[in-house]
Every structure is written in structure tokens, then in C-alpha cells.
């Protein structure tokens, strides 16, 4: 009987140990499952938190960008209003402080608007090189001053003249249909005026680096126009790079012109003091003080604390005394 009880005791003890072992295994699995679920929920919570933060930042950025765009557009409208004002009052004999007409030589003007501001500059296109009208002399000086090799310059200049003339005879270094039809993607020579400055990229010898710059060196795009309709340069509005394309022009004379027009408009070539008569004679056929009807406006809208800004570039043509036509509009400008 004693043997039988000992046997039963050992059996129940062994069964109890097995059951305890099974419970421990189940408890361990449950703990692991809880830990995994907590980890997954934590990842999901962090993901949602990150997404919400990203969406918030994106929304704020979009809002600020939109506000800067509206500021830049306000700058364009202000520039146009100032052009109308200039048309009416640029020749007034008496000026009061704050009533002066804005200059059209690229001078920047800043205006506050709400919690932001815009900067506007206006350039009369008569102060640029019109690629439909400019002589080979101005074109050649433009490219040489931009750092283009002499051989490449001759090819580009002759090809520009061939592109815009009416015949199919090419100049010594130029190109007509024979050249353009031999390209991998052939096309016809224009034999007519350029419609846009961008069209220059189709001309033999022209490259994106020359026209738009390469990040290290500025391109010539902003120095060119197709709207001035003149073969001369308006010395009241031309930037220094364009002034330097005029035969006989020196850096000293160019700086003198820019200095003079900071206080008053130049009335004529005789208003340039200290320039030798022979130099004036070589410059005279290429310069004027006449304004065109086309103006390029560049505006940047910025929030007060913002580092970047939204830029817009537009070319407008004044029609009459109170009408304009947009000839070019780029938003954003870069």
C-alpha cells in the first residue's frame, strides 16, 4: 500500500511539473506576443506622427510659397502702375519727394506689403541688344565680352545674321538650310526675325552655356531682347555689360554713364564729359537716349523672415497711355 501511494505521489508531482512547464511556455509566448504588438503599435504611432509632422511642414511651406507668389505678382502690378505713372509724369519740371518716376535701368525698389515685401526692378528693352536689329559689331562685342572664343563668335554672329535675313545665301562663317538640314534632327532656317530670345538656341554655334550660363558664369539671356525694335543702345537704361558692347566704350566711360544717371537722365552723347571727340564719333552711331515701348520687370516676393523668395520675370509692351500687352511671363523665374 505504501508503494502504491509513493507511486501515485510521484505521478501527481510529475504531472504538476509538466503542467507548470506548459503554463510557463504559454505565459512566455503571450509575453512575446504582447511585446511584438506593442512594438508594432509604436512603429505605427511614430509613422503617423512623422506623417502628420511632414504634412504640417508641407502645408506651412505651401502657404508661405503661395504668399510669396502673391507678393511677387503684386510687385509686377506695382511695376506696371509705375510705368504708366512714368509715361505721364517723367518730364515734369518740378518733383516733390516721393513723386519721382521710377528709373528703368534695373534700379531695385522695395515695398512692404503686410508681413512681407517685394522688390521690383524695371529695364527698358531699348537698353538691351535687339537680336533682330543689332549690327554685327554689337553682336560680336557682346559675345567676345561674354568670354566666347573669337572663332566661335564669328560662327554665331554670322549664323544669327543668316537666320534673320530673307535669303538662302550664307555668310563666310554662317549657316543656312544646307547646314540645318544635315543635322541629326533637321529643321529649316528661319529666314525671318526671331520671335523669342530662346530661339537663339537653334542657331549654329549657340549653346545653353552661352545663352543661360553654366552656374559658374552668367549667360547673356538677360542682355538680349526681340522687342526693342532698334539697332542702337539706350545709354539711360543699358546695364554695364551692354554698354561695353558699344564701339569705343571703355570701363571708365561706362562707369561714368552709370554714375551720371543715378541723379539724372542723360540727354545725349554730348552730356558725357571728358570723352575725346574721336571716341564720341565712334560711339555715336550705336547709342541713343530714346525709350522703347517694351519693358522687362523682375520682381521677388519674400516673407519678412524668409531667406528665399518667389521670383517672376515679365516683359510688357505699353499700348497707348493705359494699355499693356504681356510679351513674356515666367513664374517662377528660377
C-alpha positions as CSV (number, residue, x, y, z in Angstrom):
1,X,0.0,0.0,0.0
2,X,2.9,2.3,0.8
3,X,4.5,1.5,-2.5
4,X,1.2,2.4,-4.3
5,X,1.0,5.8,-2.5
6,X,4.6,6.7,-3.3
7,X,3.9,5.8,-7.0
8,X,0.8,8.0,-7.1
9,X,2.6,10.9,-5.4
10,X,5.4,10.7,-7.9
11,X,2.8,10.6,-10.7
12,X,1.0,13.7,-9.5
13,X,4.2,15.6,-8.8
14,X,5.4,14.8,-12.3
15,X,2.1,15.9,-13.8
16,X,2.2,19.1,-11.7
17,X,5.7,19.9,-13.1
18,X,4.6,19.3,-16.6
19,X,1.5,21.5,-16.2
20,X,3.7,24.2,-14.6
21,X,6.1,23.9,-17.6
22,X,3.3,24.2,-20.1
23,X,1.9,27.3,-18.3
24,X,5.3,28.9,-18.3
25,X,5.6,28.2,-22.0
26,X,2.2,29.8,-22.7
27,X,3.0,32.8,-20.5
28,X,6.3,33.3,-22.3
29,X,4.6,33.2,-25.7
30,X,1.9,35.6,-24.6
31,X,4.5,38.0,-23.3
32,X,6.4,37.9,-26.6
33,X,3.1,38.5,-28.5
34,X,2.3,41.4,-26.3
35,X,5.8,42.9,-26.8
36,X,5.6,42.4,-30.6
37,X,2.1,44.1,-30.6
38,X,3.4,47.0,-28.6
39,X,6.4,47.3,-30.9
40,X,4.2,47.3,-34.0
41,X,1.8,49.8,-32.4
42,X,4.7,52.1,-31.5
43,X,6.0,52.0,-35.1
44,X,2.5,52.8,-36.4
45,X,2.2,55.7,-33.9
46,X,5.6,57.0,-34.8
47,X,4.8,56.7,-38.5
48,X,1.6,58.6,-38.2
49,X,3.3,61.2,-36.1
50,X,6.1,61.6,-38.7
51,X,3.5,61.8,-41.5
52,X,1.5,64.4,-39.6
53,X,4.6,66.5,-39.0
54,X,5.6,66.2,-42.6
55,X,2.2,67.2,-43.8
56,X,2.1,70.2,-41.4
57,X,5.5,71.4,-42.6
58,X,4.5,70.9,-46.2
59,X,1.3,72.8,-45.7
60,X,3.2,75.7,-44.0
61,X,5.7,75.7,-46.8
62,X,3.0,75.7,-49.5
63,X,1.2,78.6,-47.7
64,X,4.4,80.7,-47.5
65,X,5.3,79.9,-51.1
66,X,1.8,80.9,-52.2
67,X,2.0,84.1,-50.2
68,X,5.4,84.9,-51.7
69,X,4.0,84.3,-55.2
70,X,1.1,86.7,-54.5
71,X,3.7,89.3,-53.2
72,X,5.7,88.9,-56.5
73,X,2.5,89.3,-58.6
74,X,1.8,92.4,-56.6
75,X,5.2,93.6,-57.5
76,X,4.5,93.1,-61.2
77,X,1.3,95.1,-60.9
78,X,3.1,97.9,-59.0
79,X,5.8,98.0,-61.7
80,X,3.2,98.3,-64.4
81,X,1.5,101.1,-62.4
82,X,4.8,102.9,-62.1
83,X,5.4,102.6,-65.9
84,X,2.0,104.3,-66.5
85,X,3.0,107.0,-64.0
86,X,6.3,107.4,-65.7
87,X,4.7,107.8,-69.1
88,X,2.5,110.7,-67.7
89,X,5.0,112.4,-65.4
90,X,8.6,111.6,-66.4
91,X,9.0,115.1,-68.0
92,X,7.5,117.1,-65.1
93,X,9.7,120.1,-64.3
94,X,9.1,120.1,-60.5
95,X,9.3,116.9,-58.5
96,X,8.3,116.5,-54.9
97,X,9.8,113.9,-52.6
98,X,8.1,110.5,-53.2
99,X,6.6,111.5,-56.6
100,X,9.7,110.7,-58.7
101,X,9.1,108.4,-61.6
102,X,10.9,105.1,-61.3
103,X,14.0,104.5,-63.3
104,X,14.1,101.9,-66.0
105,X,17.8,100.9,-65.7
106,X,17.3,98.0,-63.3
107,X,17.3,100.0,-60.1
108,X,15.6,97.9,-57.4
109,X,12.7,99.3,-55.5
110,X,11.4,97.7,-52.3
111,X,7.9,98.0,-50.9
112,X,6.4,96.5,-47.7
113,X,3.1,94.7,-48.0
114,X,1.6,93.1,-44.9
115,X,4.1,90.8,-43.2
116,X,6.1,90.5,-46.4
117,X,7.7,92.7,-49.1
118,X,8.5,92.7,-52.8
119,X,11.5,94.0,-54.8
120,X,10.9,95.3,-58.3
121,X,13.3,96.3,-61.0
122,X,12.5,97.6,-64.5
123,X,14.7,97.6,-67.5
124,X,13.7,99.4,-70.7
125,X,14.4,96.9,-73.5
126,X,16.0,99.7,-75.5
127,X,18.9,99.2,-73.1
128,X,19.4,95.6,-74.4
129,X,20.8,94.2,-77.6
130,X,17.9,93.5,-80.0
131,X,18.9,90.4,-81.9
132,X,16.6,91.3,-84.8
133,X,18.1,94.7,-85.3
134,X,21.6,94.8,-83.8
135,X,24.6,95.1,-86.2
136,X,27.3,92.5,-86.4
137,X,29.6,94.9,-84.4
138,X,27.4,95.0,-81.3
139,X,26.7,91.2,-81.5
140,X,30.4,90.5,-81.9
141,X,31.4,92.6,-78.9
142,X,28.6,91.1,-76.8
143,X,29.9,87.5,-77.3
144,X,33.6,88.4,-77.0
145,X,32.9,90.3,-73.7
146,X,31.0,87.2,-72.5
147,X,34.2,85.1,-72.9
148,X,33.3,83.3,-76.1
149,X,36.3,82.4,-78.3
150,X,36.9,84.6,-81.4
151,X,36.3,81.7,-83.8
152,X,33.1,80.6,-82.1
153,X,31.9,84.3,-82.0
154,X,32.3,84.6,-85.8
155,X,30.3,81.5,-86.4
156,X,27.5,82.6,-84.0
157,X,27.3,86.2,-85.3
158,X,27.3,85.2,-89.0
159,X,24.7,82.5,-88.3
160,X,22.4,85.0,-86.4
161,X,22.6,87.3,-89.4
162,X,21.9,84.4,-91.8
163,X,19.0,83.2,-89.6
164,X,17.2,86.5,-89.7
165,X,17.8,87.6,-93.3
166,X,15.5,86.7,-96.1
167,X,17.8,84.8,-98.5
168,X,19.4,81.4,-98.6
169,X,23.0,82.6,-99.1
170,X,25.2,82.0,-96.0
171,X,28.0,84.2,-94.9
172,X,31.6,83.1,-94.5
173,X,31.1,81.5,-91.1
174,X,27.3,81.4,-91.2
175,X,24.7,78.7,-91.9
176,X,21.5,78.3,-94.0
177,X,19.3,75.3,-94.8
178,X,22.2,73.2,-96.1
179,X,23.7,73.1,-92.6
180,X,20.5,72.7,-90.6
181,X,19.1,70.0,-92.8
182,X,22.3,68.0,-92.3
183,X,21.8,67.8,-88.5
184,X,20.6,64.5,-86.9
185,X,17.3,66.3,-86.2
186,X,17.0,68.5,-89.3
187,X,15.0,71.7,-89.4
188,X,14.6,74.8,-91.6
189,X,16.5,78.1,-91.2
190,X,14.1,80.8,-90.1
191,X,14.9,83.5,-92.8
192,X,13.0,85.9,-90.6
193,X,13.0,87.7,-87.3
194,X,13.4,85.9,-84.1
195,X,10.2,85.6,-82.2
196,X,11.8,85.0,-78.8
197,X,15.3,85.2,-77.4
198,X,15.1,81.4,-76.7
199,X,15.0,80.8,-80.4
200,X,18.7,81.6,-80.5
201,X,19.4,78.1,-79.3
202,X,18.6,76.9,-82.8
203,X,21.3,79.0,-84.4
204,X,24.6,77.3,-85.3
205,X,27.3,77.7,-82.7
206,X,24.9,78.8,-79.9
207,X,25.0,76.7,-76.7
208,X,22.9,76.6,-73.5
209,X,26.0,77.6,-71.5
210,X,26.5,80.8,-73.6
211,X,22.8,81.7,-73.5
212,X,21.8,80.8,-70.0
213,X,25.2,80.3,-68.2
214,X,26.7,77.3,-66.6
215,X,26.4,78.0,-62.9
216,X,29.9,79.5,-62.8
217,X,29.5,82.1,-65.4
218,X,26.4,84.2,-66.2
219,X,24.8,83.8,-69.6
220,X,23.8,86.6,-72.0
221,X,20.0,85.9,-71.9
222,X,19.1,88.9,-69.8
223,X,21.1,91.2,-72.1
224,X,19.0,90.4,-75.2
225,X,15.6,91.3,-76.5
226,X,13.4,91.0,-79.6
227,X,11.1,93.8,-78.6
228,X,13.2,97.0,-78.6
229,X,12.9,97.4,-82.4
230,X,16.1,99.4,-82.6
231,X,19.7,98.9,-83.6
232,X,21.0,101.3,-81.0
233,X,21.6,101.1,-77.2
234,X,19.8,103.4,-74.8
235,X,22.5,104.6,-72.5
236,X,20.0,105.6,-69.9
237,X,18.8,102.0,-69.3
238,X,21.6,99.7,-70.5
239,X,23.4,97.6,-67.9
240,X,27.1,97.8,-67.9
241,X,27.6,94.6,-69.9
242,X,25.5,96.1,-72.7
243,X,27.3,99.5,-72.6
244,X,30.5,97.6,-73.1
245,X,29.3,96.3,-76.5
246,X,29.3,99.9,-77.9
247,X,32.4,100.6,-80.0
248,X,34.8,103.0,-78.3
249,X,33.3,102.3,-74.9
250,X,35.7,101.8,-72.0
251,X,35.1,100.6,-68.4
252,X,35.7,104.2,-67.2
253,X,33.2,105.7,-69.6
254,X,30.6,103.0,-68.7
255,X,31.1,103.7,-65.0
256,X,30.8,107.4,-65.6
257,X,27.5,106.9,-67.5
258,X,26.0,104.8,-64.7
259,X,27.1,107.4,-62.1
260,X,25.5,110.3,-64.1
261,X,22.2,108.5,-64.5
262,X,21.9,107.9,-60.8
263,X,20.9,111.5,-60.4
264,X,19.5,112.5,-63.8
265,X,18.8,111.1,-67.2
266,X,21.4,111.6,-69.9
267,X,20.1,113.9,-72.6
268,X,22.6,113.0,-75.3
269,X,26.1,111.9,-76.2
270,X,27.3,115.5,-75.6
271,X,26.4,115.1,-71.9
272,X,29.3,112.8,-71.4
273,X,32.1,115.0,-70.1
274,X,35.8,114.3,-70.7
275,X,35.3,111.9,-73.6
276,X,37.6,112.6,-76.6
277,X,35.8,113.7,-79.8
278,X,37.1,110.7,-81.8
279,X,35.7,108.3,-79.2
280,X,32.4,110.1,-79.3
281,X,32.4,109.8,-83.1
282,X,32.9,106.0,-82.9
283,X,30.2,105.6,-80.3
284,X,27.5,107.9,-81.8
285,X,26.0,105.5,-84.4
286,X,25.3,102.9,-81.8
287,X,23.8,104.9,-78.9
288,X,20.6,106.7,-78.2
289,X,18.5,108.1,-75.3
290,X,15.1,107.1,-76.8
291,X,12.9,104.8,-74.8
292,X,11.1,101.8,-76.3
293,X,7.6,100.6,-75.6
294,X,8.8,97.3,-74.1
295,X,9.9,96.9,-70.5
296,X,11.2,93.9,-68.6
297,X,10.1,93.7,-65.0
298,X,11.8,91.4,-62.5
299,X,10.2,91.0,-59.1
300,X,10.8,88.9,-56.0
301,X,8.3,88.4,-53.2
302,X,9.5,87.4,-49.8
303,X,8.1,87.0,-46.3
304,X,9.9,89.2,-43.8
305,X,12.0,86.4,-42.3
306,X,12.3,84.2,-45.4
307,X,15.6,83.6,-47.0
308,X,14.5,82.6,-50.5
309,X,11.6,84.2,-52.2
310,X,9.4,83.8,-55.3
311,X,10.6,85.5,-58.5
312,X,8.7,86.5,-61.6
313,X,10.0,87.9,-64.8
314,X,7.8,89.6,-67.3
315,X,8.1,91.7,-70.4
316,X,5.3,94.2,-71.1
317,X,4.6,96.4,-74.1
318,X,2.8,99.7,-73.4
319,X,0.0,100.4,-75.9
320,X,-1.2,103.9,-75.7
321,X,-1.4,105.6,-72.3
322,X,-3.2,103.0,-70.3
323,X,-3.0,99.6,-72.0
324,X,-0.3,96.9,-71.8
325,X,0.4,93.6,-73.6
326,X,2.3,90.8,-72.0
327,X,5.1,89.6,-74.4
328,X,6.8,87.3,-71.9
329,X,5.9,85.9,-68.5
330,X,7.8,83.4,-66.4
331,X,6.7,82.3,-63.0
332,X,8.7,81.3,-61.1
333,X,11.7,82.9,-62.9
334,X,14.1,80.4,-61.4
